[in-house]
Amino acid sequence: MKELWVEKYRPNTTKDYVFRDEKQKRQVKSWVDSGAIPHLLFSGAAGTGKTTLAKVLLNELGVDGGDIMIINASNENNVDTMRTKINGFASSLPFGGDFKYVLLDEADYLSPSAQAILRNMMEAFSMTCRFILTCNYPNKVIPAIHSRCQGYHIEKLDEQEFAARVATILISEGIDLDIDTLDVYVKSAYPDLRKCINMVQQSIVDNKLQQPGQGESGESDWVLEYVALFQIGKIADARKLIVSKAQAQEYEGVYRKLYENLIWFGEDDITQGRALICIRDGLVNHALVADPEINLSATLLELQHIGNNN
């Protein structure tokens, strides 16, 4: 079985981790040097390294594996998880150090009731347990938890550095790659580095990075295909592909991708401004209309006209 590149190239130490902010780097170093951390809330876009940094921190602190509980709240987000699983772990004494540690991924998926219980546990077990929370949307985490955690926002890499990180892995693996092909994967996945690394690994055939649709990435191929079509100016074909393939829960991701790539519709500020307003209107209407598919299709058609008239 092939080793996953996201695990193979995951940093294990603060020396390997790529910090975006020197001040934050010094903060993490001070925690490691002191051997203690407060409750933490790591926020940032998907794939920007929140969970990786949490694991790096626990590794640098030398925490015994028996004193760590990792829970993904996107799967376990109800009150029962808080009351039984986490409560039972946090209420017992640590094995090898001063604290136990609960790493709660995707904490913004927790229901308000579950968050209220979590807040109480953070207080009740503050002498024996530390909580590290990660979230994509900090506004979905209740203020009472924010006030009990030290916030730490992780900025996304700029797109050029993002592409360089993926290219470095491909070169390290001896993969034959074409820059234009890689750019399609980057545009499709940005800013989610984890997703991009997984996509390119699944798209290697005979030691070469394949064009979208020729690898093994399966259901995600349609995203790569519409990005590739936009890249070469085939806006009408991209529109038809999106309308035929996108599921309702994926529509907001399409709007985001369009917003991040206004250059698809023109290089001048005026044309990009028109495209931006069109995308804004489509996204606003998305939550209001009876049929979001028709709304998305109409938005894409208007963007097609903007691009063709440029």
PLY file of the C-alpha trace (Angstrom):
ply
format ascii 1.0
element vertex 310
property float x
property float y
property float z
element edge 309
property int vertex1
property int vertex2
end_header
0.00 0.00 0.00
1.34 3.43 -0.97
2.30 5.72 1.89
0.17 8.85 1.95
2.29 11.87 1.12
0.32 14.07 3.53
1.60 11.85 6.35
5.07 11.28 4.91
5.73 15.01 4.60
3.82 16.14 7.70
6.16 18.16 10.00
6.90 16.55 13.37
8.86 19.38 15.00
8.63 23.16 15.22
11.83 23.30 13.18
10.07 21.58 10.26
6.79 23.47 10.57
6.43 26.48 8.26
5.20 29.41 10.35
3.56 32.34 8.52
4.17 34.75 11.40
7.41 35.25 13.35
5.51 36.37 16.45
3.49 33.17 16.45
6.66 31.14 16.01
8.13 32.76 19.12
4.90 32.08 21.01
5.00 28.36 20.19
8.68 28.23 21.14
7.89 29.83 24.50
5.25 27.15 25.19
7.72 24.40 24.36
10.45 25.99 26.48
8.12 26.38 29.47
6.70 22.87 29.06
3.14 24.13 29.47
0.30 25.47 27.33
-3.05 27.14 28.03
-6.29 25.99 26.40
-5.81 26.79 22.70
-8.07 27.58 19.76
-6.36 27.23 16.37
-8.39 28.76 13.54
-7.84 29.00 9.79
-8.97 27.63 6.45
-9.06 23.87 5.81
-5.66 22.36 5.08
-3.58 25.24 6.47
-1.86 23.16 9.17
-3.95 23.63 12.32
-4.03 19.96 13.33
-0.42 19.51 12.26
0.69 22.36 14.53
-1.29 20.89 17.45
0.42 17.52 16.97
3.83 19.17 16.58
3.25 21.00 19.85
2.27 17.83 21.71
5.27 16.03 20.26
7.66 18.82 21.30
6.18 18.81 24.81
6.94 15.09 25.05
3.37 14.15 25.97
2.78 10.43 26.53
0.41 8.94 23.95
-1.82 7.67 26.72
-2.42 11.25 27.83
-3.75 12.39 24.44
-7.29 12.04 23.13
-8.01 13.11 19.53
-11.60 13.61 18.43
-12.94 14.89 15.12
-16.03 16.89 15.98
-17.30 16.73 12.41
-18.07 13.07 13.19
-18.59 13.20 16.97
-20.34 16.44 17.77
-23.16 15.61 20.14
-23.74 16.05 23.85
-23.15 12.34 24.56
-19.57 12.58 23.28
-18.91 15.45 25.66
-20.54 13.81 28.66
-19.09 10.32 28.31
-16.03 10.06 26.10
-14.29 13.36 26.84
-15.52 13.69 30.43
-14.25 10.21 31.32
-10.83 10.94 29.84
-10.41 14.47 31.21
-11.52 13.60 34.73
-8.78 10.98 35.25
-5.20 11.77 36.28
-2.46 11.90 33.63
-0.03 9.00 33.25
3.29 10.62 32.54
3.07 14.37 33.07
1.15 17.21 34.65
-1.72 17.27 32.16
-3.87 15.23 29.84
-4.60 16.76 26.43
-7.77 16.70 24.34
-7.27 17.63 20.68
-10.71 18.49 19.36
-10.61 18.91 15.58
-13.34 20.85 13.76
-14.72 22.24 17.03
-17.00 24.56 15.04
-19.09 21.47 14.21
-20.09 21.04 17.85
-23.70 21.85 18.64
-24.30 24.83 20.96
-25.33 22.42 23.73
-22.15 20.38 23.29
-20.07 23.57 23.33
-21.71 24.63 26.59
-20.73 21.30 28.18
-17.21 21.65 26.77
-16.92 25.09 28.36
-17.86 23.62 31.74
-15.31 20.81 31.38
-12.54 23.26 30.49
-13.16 24.92 33.83
-13.80 21.79 35.91
-10.63 19.98 34.77
-8.31 22.95 34.33
-5.87 21.52 36.89
-5.40 18.20 35.06
-6.37 18.66 31.39
-5.66 21.03 28.53
-7.89 21.42 25.46
-6.59 22.22 21.98
-9.40 23.10 19.58
-9.19 23.62 15.83
-11.83 25.26 13.67
-12.36 26.65 10.19
-14.98 29.17 11.30
-14.21 30.73 14.71
-17.48 32.70 14.59
-19.30 29.38 15.09
-17.53 28.79 18.41
-19.39 30.34 21.36
-17.84 33.39 23.09
-17.54 31.51 26.39
-15.04 29.11 24.80
-13.14 31.92 23.08
-12.71 33.61 26.45
-11.20 30.44 27.95
-8.72 29.81 25.12
-5.75 31.59 23.68
-6.60 32.25 20.06
-4.11 31.42 17.32
-5.13 32.15 13.72
-3.14 30.42 10.98
-3.04 32.34 7.72
-3.17 30.48 4.44
-0.07 30.29 2.26
-0.03 32.60 -0.74
-0.78 30.69 -3.92
2.80 30.83 -5.22
4.23 29.35 -2.03
1.40 26.81 -1.97
2.35 25.64 -5.49
6.03 25.51 -4.53
5.27 23.22 -1.56
3.39 20.77 -3.78
6.08 20.92 -6.48
8.78 20.20 -3.90
7.00 16.99 -2.88
6.60 15.91 -6.50
10.29 16.55 -7.19
11.29 14.68 -4.02
9.25 11.71 -5.24
10.89 11.84 -8.68
7.62 12.66 -10.45
7.63 14.04 -13.99
5.45 17.15 -13.91
4.27 19.90 -16.20
3.85 23.32 -14.56
0.58 24.07 -16.39
-0.88 20.75 -15.27
0.22 21.35 -11.68
-1.39 24.80 -11.81
-4.77 23.21 -12.49
-4.50 21.14 -9.32
-3.33 24.17 -7.34
-6.22 26.32 -8.59
-8.67 23.53 -7.82
-7.55 22.87 -4.23
-6.14 26.19 -2.96
-5.86 27.02 -0.05
-6.29 23.42 1.17
-2.73 22.04 0.94
-3.72 18.64 2.31
-6.38 18.25 -0.37
-4.00 19.28 -3.15
-1.30 16.83 -2.05
-3.85 14.01 -1.95
-5.22 14.93 -5.38
-1.84 14.98 -7.10
-0.78 11.70 -5.46
-3.94 10.05 -6.79
-3.22 11.44 -10.25
0.23 9.90 -10.75
0.42 7.33 -13.54
3.73 5.84 -14.68
5.60 8.34 -12.51
3.97 11.33 -14.23
1.37 13.82 -13.04
-1.63 13.32 -15.31
-4.02 15.82 -16.78
-7.34 16.08 -14.88
-9.61 13.10 -15.50
-6.75 10.72 -16.32
-5.71 9.74 -12.78
-7.48 7.99 -9.92
-8.98 10.96 -8.10
-12.51 9.85 -8.92
-15.35 12.08 -7.81
-13.16 15.17 -7.51
-12.15 14.96 -11.19
-15.01 17.22 -12.29
-13.60 20.06 -10.19
-10.21 19.65 -11.82
-11.87 19.48 -15.23
-13.85 22.70 -14.87
-10.78 24.53 -13.52
-8.81 23.29 -16.56
-11.57 24.51 -18.89
-11.61 27.96 -17.29
-7.82 28.08 -17.56
-7.97 27.73 -21.35
-10.92 30.08 -21.79
-13.65 27.51 -22.43
-16.12 29.20 -20.11
-19.23 27.76 -21.77
-17.93 24.20 -21.45
-16.97 24.82 -17.83
-20.48 26.15 -17.10
-22.12 23.07 -18.59
-19.82 20.74 -16.64
-20.47 22.48 -13.31
-24.25 22.46 -13.76
-24.23 18.77 -14.68
-21.87 17.58 -11.94
-22.13 19.85 -8.89
-24.24 18.70 -5.94
-26.24 21.24 -3.92
-23.80 21.11 -0.99
-20.94 21.95 -3.38
-22.41 25.15 -4.81
-20.84 27.49 -2.25
-17.44 25.96 -3.04
-18.00 26.79 -6.71
-18.75 30.43 -5.87
-15.60 30.59 -3.73
-13.49 29.13 -6.56
-14.90 31.67 -9.01
-14.14 34.51 -6.57
-10.55 33.32 -6.10
-9.97 33.26 -9.88
-11.48 36.45 -11.28
-8.72 36.45 -13.89
-10.69 33.73 -15.71
-13.11 36.43 -16.86
-10.66 39.20 -17.73
-7.37 40.77 -16.76
-8.48 44.38 -16.27
-9.93 45.74 -13.02
-13.25 46.79 -14.54
-14.03 43.34 -15.96
-12.95 41.61 -12.77
-15.12 44.03 -10.80
-18.16 43.12 -12.91
-17.42 39.44 -12.39
-17.05 39.96 -8.64
-20.42 41.71 -8.37
-22.02 38.92 -10.40
-20.55 36.27 -8.08
-21.62 38.28 -5.03
-25.20 38.53 -6.31
-25.28 34.83 -7.12
-24.06 33.87 -3.66
-26.54 36.20 -1.93
-29.40 34.78 -3.99
-28.18 31.25 -3.30
-29.63 31.37 0.21
-32.91 32.96 -0.92
-34.09 31.31 -4.11
-36.30 28.23 -4.35
-33.97 26.50 -6.83
-30.23 27.12 -6.17
-29.31 25.10 -9.28
-31.10 27.55 -11.57
-29.49 30.44 -9.71
-26.00 28.96 -10.11
-26.63 28.24 -13.79
-27.79 31.83 -14.38
-24.75 33.21 -12.52
-22.39 31.11 -14.63
-24.17 32.21 -17.81
-23.75 35.87 -16.85
-20.07 35.26 -16.07
-19.74 33.61 -19.47
-21.08 36.77 -21.12
-18.68 38.93 -19.08
-15.74 36.76 -20.12
-16.76 36.60 -23.79
-17.25 40.37 -24.04
-13.86 41.12 -22.54
0 1
1 2
2 3
3 4
4 5
5 6
6 7
7 8
8 9
9 10
10 11
11 12
12 13
13 14
14 15
15 16
16 17
17 18
18 19
19 20
20 21
21 22
22 23
23 24
24 25
25 26
26 27
27 28
28 29
29 30
30 31
31 32
32 33
33 34
34 35
35 36
36 37
37 38
38 39
39 40
40 41
41 42
42 43
43 44
44 45
45 46
46 47
47 48
48 49
49 50
50 51
51 52
52 53
53 54
54 55
55 56
56 57
57 58
58 59
59 60
60 61
61 62
62 63
63 64
64 65
65 66
66 67
67 68
68 69
69 70
70 71
71 72
72 73
73 74
74 75
75 76
76 77
77 78
78 79
79 80
80 81
81 82
82 83
83 84
84 85
85 86
86 87
87 88
88 89
89 90
90 91
91 92
92 93
93 94
94 95
95 96
96 97
97 98
98 99
99 100
100 101
101 102
102 103
103 104
104 105
105 106
106 107
107 108
108 109
109 110
110 111
111 112
112 113
113 114
114 115
115 116
116 117
117 118
118 119
119 120
120 121
121 122
122 123
123 124
124 125
125 126
126 127
127 128
128 129
129 130
130 131
131 132
132 133
133 134
134 135
135 136
136 137
137 138
138 139
139 140
140 141
141 142
142 143
143 144
144 145
145 146
146 147
147 148
148 149
149 150
150 151
151 152
152 153
153 154
154 155
155 156
156 157
157 158
158 159
159 160
160 161
161 162
162 163
163 164
164 165
165 166
166 167
167 168
168 169
169 170
170 171
171 172
172 173
173 174
174 175
175 176
176 177
177 178
178 179
179 180
180 181
181 182
182 183
183 184
184 185
185 186
186 187
187 188
188 189
189 190
190 191
191 192
192 193
193 194
194 195
195 196
196 197
197 198
198 199
199 200
200 201
201 202
202 203
203 204
204 205
205 206
206 207
207 208
208 209
209 210
210 211
211 212
212 213
213 214
214 215
215 216
216 217
217 218
218 219
219 220
220 221
221 222
222 223
223 224
224 225
225 226
226 227
227 228
228 229
229 230
230 231
231 232
232 233
233 234
234 235
235 236
236 237
237 238
238 239
239 240
240 241
241 242
242 243
243 244
244 245
245 246
246 247
247 248
248 249
249 250
250 251
251 252
252 253
253 254
254 255
255 256
256 257
257 258
258 259
259 260
260 261
261 262
262 263
263 264
264 265
265 266
266 267
267 268
268 269
269 270
270 271
271 272
272 273
273 274
274 275
275 276
276 277
277 278
278 279
279 280
280 281
281 282
282 283
283 284
284 285
285 286
286 287
287 288
288 289
289 290
290 291
291 292
292 293
293 294
294 295
295 296
296 297
297 298
298 299
299 300
300 301
301 302
302 303
303 304
304 305
305 306
306 307
307 308
308 309
